[in-house]
Amino acid sequence: MENINIFTECPDPAYYSSLYHLQRVGKLQLVMRDSRTLYLFAKLLGFGATYKKVTLVELARSFISPFALLKEKNIVVGFAPYSLWVYYLLFLKLLKKNIVYSTSWPNWKDRTRWVHRPFFSRRAWDLFLRNLKIMAPTQAVCRSASFFGAQCYLIPHGVDTTIFFRKKIEHTGVRALYVGRLVREKGIYELLGLAQQFKEIEFWIVGDGPLRDFVKNTKGNVRYLGKIVDKKKLAEVYNSCDIFLLLSQKTKSWEEWFGITLVEAMSCGLPVIATDSVGPREIIKDSINGFVVKNKGELFFRFLYLTSHQQERKRFGDRSRDLATEYALDTVSFRLQKVLKIKPV
């Protein structure tokens, strides 16, 4: 069985669901390695907000990870574009490690979007990307990274369709749903503004973040359900609703690169509406299983259309479920297995 090391500054298993699926079915053995030694040290000393207690063991593992990887063969790396870690990654590449870079950044070609760092790391990144295997969740990433000679493979984030499937829970009226971080850039203010325009529609919100109290204290037709970790309970919430909304707002350094909750909602047979960003543009088939909207006016009329036409919601939802099969963990993991060159067991 192959050993795969994940070395990343964002050690959230949700971003590597296909790798964890391959581990569950016995194709490989994973080791997650956190690169954020200084960050973990600060948390251990009590600096900043701490949602999860950091232990000395975690800190030690992070510290030794760059040295431990020198003895490993297969490494999946996940770092923000133009991170200064690139010099270490180039060293691993020089050692001829089997490196696969996981990235959602679609702007490698656009030098106006270049993230400024000291020590000329842009040139180092150009060298790192050359002939590098990249697993990308969207075609936009592949088009951009391929410009530098990268071998790019479309590996979208996978969804467990045995958990997220259509099993509608009957209810009266129409319910709209949002699942995700409660932050400004996720369009929380726009979502609540829409709720004010459609007072006869019930809006359910799931998630956590800095705007939690603001959402929680919103009265009327908005219901805050908190953060739901249990996937089966989350699937029940999707199946209790009629329309899914993802109203992410672009910033100078971010937009919705993918949108895993869109796929979860589609897998549960929901029509979806999202604002125009890289991920939603590729996931949603506009006017087929949902809508990609460019402004508040479009949002209002598309939402009005779906809330007013039950048969259209069902038709869009049927197509959502069909399209979601492309993101099933078995399908995505099979692609990834070939990229990693793991032999079938």
C-alpha positions in Angstrom: 0.0 0.0 0.0 1.3 3.4 -1.0 2.1 6.1 1.6 0.9 9.6 0.7 2.0 12.6 2.7 -0.1 15.8 2.6 2.0 18.9 3.4 -0.1 22.0 3.7 -0.8 25.2 5.4 -4.5 24.3 5.5 -4.8 20.8 7.0 -8.6 20.5 6.7 -9.6 17.0 5.5 -12.5 18.5 3.6 -10.1 19.9 1.0 -8.7 16.4 0.4 -11.9 14.3 0.5 -10.9 12.1 -2.4 -7.6 11.2 -0.8 -9.3 10.2 2.4 -11.8 8.2 0.4 -8.9 6.3 -1.2 -7.6 5.6 2.3 -11.0 4.3 3.5 -11.2 1.9 0.6 -7.7 0.6 1.3 -5.8 2.1 -1.7 -3.3 4.2 0.3 -2.2 5.4 3.7 -2.3 9.1 4.4 -0.2 11.3 6.7 -1.4 14.9 7.1 1.4 17.3 7.9 0.8 20.9 9.0 3.3 23.4 7.8 2.2 26.2 10.2 4.8 25.7 13.0 4.9 29.4 14.0 1.1 29.7 13.9 0.7 26.6 16.1 3.3 27.9 18.5 1.5 31.2 18.9 -1.8 29.3 19.5 -0.1 27.1 22.1 0.9 30.3 23.9 -2.6 31.6 23.8 -2.4 34.3 21.2 -5.4 34.9 18.9 -8.8 33.2 18.9 -8.5 29.5 19.6 -11.3 27.2 18.4 -9.2 24.1 18.8 -6.6 23.4 21.5 -3.1 23.0 20.1 -0.9 20.3 21.8 2.8 20.0 22.1 2.6 16.8 20.0 1.0 18.7 17.1 3.6 21.4 17.4 6.4 18.9 17.3 5.0 17.1 14.3 4.7 20.3 12.4 8.3 21.2 13.3 9.8 17.9 12.1 7.6 17.6 8.9 10.0 19.3 6.5 12.7 17.0 7.6 10.5 13.9 7.6 9.4 14.5 4.1 13.0 14.1 2.8 12.6 10.4 3.4 9.2 10.2 1.7 8.4 9.6 -2.0 4.8 10.6 -2.6 3.8 14.1 -1.5 0.7 16.2 -2.1 1.3 19.8 -1.3 -1.2 22.6 -0.7 0.1 26.2 -0.4 -1.3 29.6 -1.3 0.1 31.0 -4.6 3.5 32.6 -4.3 4.1 31.3 -0.8 7.7 31.5 0.3 7.5 27.7 1.0 8.3 27.5 -2.8 12.0 27.3 -2.1 11.6 24.2 0.0 9.2 22.7 -2.6 11.8 23.3 -5.3 14.3 21.4 -3.2 11.8 18.5 -2.9 11.4 18.6 -6.7 15.2 18.6 -7.2 15.2 15.4 -5.1 12.8 13.9 -7.7 9.9 13.4 -5.3 6.5 12.4 -6.7 4.9 15.8 -6.0 1.3 16.7 -6.8 0.3 20.3 -6.1 -3.3 21.0 -5.1 -4.4 24.5 -5.9 -7.6 26.4 -6.7 -5.8 29.5 -7.9 -7.0 30.4 -11.5 -4.9 33.5 -12.0 -1.4 32.2 -12.6 -1.2 33.9 -16.0 -2.6 37.2 -14.8 0.4 39.2 -13.5 -1.9 41.9 -12.3 -3.2 39.4 -9.7 0.3 38.5 -8.6 0.5 38.2 -4.9 3.6 40.3 -3.9 6.2 38.6 -1.7 9.8 39.4 -1.0 12.8 37.5 -2.3 11.6 37.2 -5.9 9.3 34.2 -5.2 7.4 34.7 -8.5 10.3 33.5 -10.5 10.7 30.6 -8.1 7.1 29.7 -8.6 7.4 29.8 -12.4 10.2 27.2 -12.0 8.2 25.1 -9.6 5.2 24.9 -11.9 7.2 23.8 -14.8 6.4 20.1 -15.6 4.7 19.8 -12.2 1.6 17.6 -11.7 -1.3 19.7 -10.5 -4.7 18.6 -9.2 -7.2 21.4 -9.9 -10.9 21.6 -9.1 -11.7 23.7 -12.1 -10.8 24.1 -15.8 -9.9 27.7 -15.1 -7.0 26.6 -13.0 -5.8 24.1 -15.6 -5.9 26.7 -18.4 -3.9 29.2 -16.2 -1.3 26.8 -14.8 -0.7 25.0 -18.1 0.7 28.2 -19.5 3.8 27.5 -17.3 4.2 24.0 -18.5 2.4 22.3 -15.6 0.7 18.9 -16.2 -2.8 19.8 -14.9 -5.5 17.3 -14.1 -9.1 18.2 -13.4 -9.8 16.7 -9.9 -12.8 18.5 -8.4 -13.7 18.3 -4.8 -15.7 15.1 -4.3 -19.0 14.5 -2.5 -20.2 11.4 -0.9 -23.4 10.7 -2.9 -24.4 7.9 -0.6 -24.9 10.5 2.2 -26.0 13.5 0.1 -28.9 12.1 -2.0 -32.4 13.2 -2.6 -34.8 12.1 0.2 -37.2 15.0 0.5 -38.7 15.9 3.8 -42.2 17.3 3.4 -42.9 20.8 4.7 -45.2 23.7 3.9 -44.1 26.8 2.1 -40.8 27.4 0.3 -37.4 27.3 2.1 -34.1 28.7 0.9 -30.8 27.5 2.3 -27.2 28.7 2.7 -24.5 26.5 4.1 -21.0 27.9 4.7 -18.8 30.4 6.5 -20.5 33.4 8.0 -18.3 36.1 6.6 -18.9 39.1 4.5 -17.3 37.7 1.3 -19.7 34.8 1.4 -22.5 37.2 0.7 -24.2 37.0 4.1 -25.4 40.6 3.9 -26.8 40.0 0.4 -28.5 36.9 1.6 -30.2 38.7 4.5 -31.2 41.5 2.2 -32.9 39.0 -0.1 -34.7 37.6 2.9 -36.1 41.0 3.6 -37.4 41.2 0.1 -39.1 37.8 0.3 -40.7 37.8 3.7 -43.0 34.9 2.8 -40.0 32.6 2.2 -38.2 30.9 5.1 -34.4 31.3 4.9 -32.3 28.6 6.7 -28.6 29.4 7.4 -26.0 26.8 8.5 -22.4 27.7 9.5 -20.1 29.6 11.8 -17.9 32.7 11.6 -17.5 36.3 12.6 -21.1 37.2 11.5 -22.7 34.4 13.6 -24.2 36.7 16.2 -25.5 39.1 13.5 -27.2 36.2 11.7 -28.5 34.7 15.0 -30.1 37.9 16.0 -31.9 38.5 12.7 -35.6 38.0 13.3 -38.5 37.2 11.1 -38.1 34.7 8.3 -34.5 33.8 9.0 -33.7 30.7 11.0 -30.1 30.1 12.1 -29.3 26.4 12.7 -25.7 26.8 13.9 -22.8 24.8 12.6 -23.6 21.2 11.6 -20.6 18.8 11.4 -22.6 15.6 11.1 -22.9 14.9 7.3 -26.1 12.9 7.7 -27.8 15.6 9.6 -26.6 18.2 7.1 -28.1 16.0 4.3 -31.4 16.1 6.2 -31.2 19.9 6.2 -30.6 20.0 2.4 -33.6 17.7 1.9 -35.8 20.0 4.1 -35.3 22.9 1.8 -36.2 23.9 -1.8 -33.5 26.2 -3.2 -29.8 26.6 -2.4 -28.1 30.0 -2.4 -24.4 30.9 -2.6 -24.0 34.6 -3.0 -20.3 35.0 -2.7 -18.8 38.5 -3.3 -15.5 39.0 -5.1 -12.6 40.8 -3.3 -9.2 41.9 -4.5 -7.7 38.6 -3.5 -10.5 36.1 -3.4 -13.6 34.8 -5.2 -15.5 31.5 -4.9 -12.9 29.2 -6.3 -15.1 26.1 -6.2 -18.2 25.8 -3.9 -18.4 22.3 -2.3 -21.8 23.1 -0.7 -23.2 23.8 -4.2 -22.4 20.2 -5.1 -23.8 18.8 -1.9 -27.0 20.7 -2.5 -27.2 19.5 -6.1 -26.6 15.9 -4.9 -29.6 16.3 -2.7 -31.7 17.4 -5.7 -31.8 21.2 -5.1 -31.9 23.9 -7.7 -29.1 26.3 -7.0 -28.4 30.0 -7.5 -24.9 31.5 -7.1 -23.2 34.7 -7.9 -20.8 34.8 -10.9 -17.4 33.4 -9.7 -14.9 30.8 -11.1 -16.3 27.8 -9.3 -20.1 28.3 -9.7 -19.6 29.1 -13.4 -18.2 25.6 -13.9 -20.4 23.7 -11.5 -23.8 25.2 -12.4 -25.3 24.7 -15.9 -27.1 28.1 -16.2 -30.8 27.8 -16.8 -30.5 24.0 -16.6 -30.1 23.2 -12.9 -29.9 26.7 -11.6 -28.7 30.2 -12.3 -25.5 32.1 -12.2 -26.4 35.8 -11.4 -24.3 38.9 -12.1 -26.2 41.5 -10.0 -28.9 42.0 -7.5 -31.5 42.5 -10.1 -30.8 39.1 -11.7 -30.8 37.5 -8.3 -34.2 39.0 -7.4 -35.9 37.8 -10.6 -34.2 34.3 -10.7 -35.1 33.7 -7.1 -38.7 34.9 -7.7 -38.9 32.6 -10.7 -37.9 29.5 -8.7 -40.0 30.3 -5.7 -43.1 30.8 -7.9 -42.8 27.7 -10.0 -42.8 24.4 -8.1 -42.5 22.2 -11.2 -39.5 24.1 -12.4 -37.8 23.6 -9.0 -38.4 19.9 -9.4 -37.1 19.9 -13.0 -34.0 21.9 -12.0 -33.5 19.6 -9.0 -33.6 16.5 -11.1 -30.9 17.8 -13.3 -28.8 18.9 -10.3 -28.8 15.3 -9.0 -27.7 14.0 -12.4 -24.9 16.6 -12.7 -23.7 15.9 -9.2 -22.7 12.3 -10.2 -19.7 13.9 -11.9 -18.5 14.8 -8.4 -19.1 11.5 -6.7 -16.2 10.4 -4.5 -15.8 7.1 -6.4 -15.5 8.9 -9.7 -13.2 11.7 -8.6 -11.0 9.3 -6.6 -10.5 7.0 -9.6 -9.1 10.0 -11.5 -6.9 11.0 -8.6 -5.6 7.4 -8.3 -4.3 7.6 -11.8 -2.6 11.0 -11.2 -0.8 9.7 -8.2 0.1 6.5 -10.1 -1.2 4.2 -7.4 -1.6 0.7 -8.6 -5.0 -0.9 -8.0 -5.1 -3.2 -4.9 
